[in-house]
């Protein structure tokens, strides 16, 4: 039999549920989840959840179009938009 369990609820960590869609959320291996989110003041930010460190959420203000975490190290790749 297959057993399914929810390891983390992102909305419980203060992330906007509107951000949970293709292009805004990436998951690299089982270690990092990266979400492009909007802060309460309307500014853009990237939230990185480290699933191997107690689901720690690190928020960084960025105007990146998309982000992607290295699956082994705490290194973030950003895709910038041309304005």
PALO-803911 format. One record per residue: x, y, z of N, C-alpha, C in turn. Coordinates in steps of 0.05 Angstrom, whole numbers, padded with zeros to 5 digits, always signed. Layout:
// residues N
XYZXYZXYZ...
This chain:
// residues 83
+00016-00024+00000+00000+00000+00000+00017+00025+00000+00007+00046-00012+00020+00072-00013+00008+00091+00008+00026+00103+00023+00017+00122+00043+00025+00150+00036+00007+00169+00037+00012+00197+00030+00010+00214+00055+00028+00233+00058+00028+00252+00081+00036+00279+00071+00026+00300+00083+00033+00327+00076+00056+00336+00095+00080+00340+00083+00103+00347+00100+00102+00377+00109+00089+00394+00093+00089+00423+00100+00065+00436+00086+00052+00454+00101+00031+00470+00090+00042+00498+00087+00046+00507+00062+00059+00533+00057+00043+00556+00067+00017+00554+00066+00000+00576+00076+00003+00580+00106+00010+00559+00120+00015+00562+00149+00040+00577+00155+00058+00580+00135+00083+00594+00139+00082+00622+00128+00058+00633+00124+00054+00661+00117+00057+00667+00087+00056+00646+00071+00058+00651+00042+00030+00653+00030+00027+00671+00011+00002+00677-00002-00006+00653-00019-00030+00643-00016-00040+00620-00031-00041+00626-00061-00044+00651-00069-00044+00659-00097-00017+00654-00111+00004+00651-00095+00031+00646-00106+00036+00617-00113+00018+00599-00105+00022+00570-00110+00012+00563-00138+00028+00571-00158+00021+00564-00186+00047+00562-00202+00043+00551-00226+00066+00546-00243+00080+00573-00250+00106+00574-00248+00121+00598-00253+00128+00613-00228+00113+00609-00207+00119+00624-00181+00131+00605-00160+00127+00579-00163+00137+00561-00142+00154+00539-00155+00177+00534-00144+00194+00513-00154+00203+00495-00130+00207+00470-00135+00217+00451-00114+00240+00436-00127+00263+00440-00115+00287+00426-00125+00294+00404-00104+00294+00379-00113+00298+00355-00097+00279+00356-00073+00287+00346-00051+00270+00346-00027+00280+00367-00007+00298+00385-00015+00310+00403+00004+00298+00431+00004+00295+00444-00020+00286+00471-00021+00260+00475-00036+00244+00493-00027+00221+00503-00042+00225+00533-00044+00222+00543-00068+00226+00572-00074+00200+00583-00085+00190+00605-00072+00165+00617-00080+00169+00647-00085+00159+00656-00108+00159+00685-00113+00132+00695-00102+00134+00713-00082+00111+00721-00066+00110+00752-00066+00088+00762-00056+00084+00791-00053+00082+00796-00023+00097+00815-00013+00097+00823+00015+00071+00838+00021+00066+00843+00047+00042+00857+00056+00041+00886+00044+00064+00898+00040+00065+00925+00030+00064+00926-00001+00061+00903-00014+00059+00902-00043+00085+00898-00058+00108+00898-00044+00133+00894-00057+00138+00864-00062+00155+00858-00082+00161+00831-00090+00182+00819-00072+00179+00794-00066+00199+00780-00050+00200+00751-00059+00223+00738-00052+00227+00710-00057+00229+00696-00030+00213+00676-00025+00214+00661+00000+00226+00634-00006+00246+00626+00009+00259+00600+00006+00253+00584+00031+00242+00560+00028+00236+00542+00051+00257+00520+00050+00272+00517+00072+00292+00496+00074+00279+00473+00089+00272+00452+00075+00258+00430+00087+00276+00411+00103+00302+00415+00101+00321+00399+00118+00329+00414+00143+00319+00438+00147+00326+00454+00170+00301+00463+00184+00283+00445+00189+00259+00451+00205+00239+00469+00190+00239+00467+00163+00221+00484+00147+00225+00514+00152+00250+00522+00154+00257+00550+00158+00251+00566+00133+00237+00589+00137+00230+00606+00115+00248+00631+00115+00262+00635+00093+00279+00659+00089+00267+00676+00067+00260+00701+00074+00248+00719+00054+00269+00739+00046+00271+00744+00020+00289+00764+00010+00274+00782-00010+00276+00809-00006+00263+00827-00025+00278+00826-00052+00263+00819-00073+00275+00817-00100+00254+00822-00121+00263+00833-00143+00244+00838-00165+00248+00816-00187+00258+00793-00179+00263+00771-00198+00237+00761-00210+00238+00753-00234+00215+00741-00248+00211+00713-00239+00233+00699-00233+00232+00671-00224+00257+00665-00208+00256+00644-00192+00280+00636-00177+00281+00605-00177+00306+00596-00173+00310+00567-00173+00334+00562-00154+00330+00542-00136+00351+00536-00116+00368+00513-00126+00394+00514-00120+00412+00492-00125+00403+00469-00106+00401+00444-00116+00391+00423-00099+00410+00414-00077+00435+00421-00079+00454+00412-00058+00463+00434-00039+00466+00458-00049+00477+00480-00033+00457+00503-00032+00461+00522-00013+00444+00545-00010+00451+00566-00030+00448+00560-00056+00454+00579-00078+00429+00583-00094+00422+00608-00099+00397+00614-00114+00404+00626-00141+00390+00616-00162+00392+00628-00188+00367+00644-00193+00370+00668-00204+00348+00686-00209+00345+00692-00238+00320+00695-00247+00314+00703-00274+00303+00731-00272+00317+00750-00284+00308+00778-00283+00291+00785-00306+00274+00804-00301+00257+00814-00323+00269+00840-00334+00265+00845-00359+00276+00869-00372+00254+00890-00371+00261+00912-00359+00241+00934-00356+00248+00957-00375
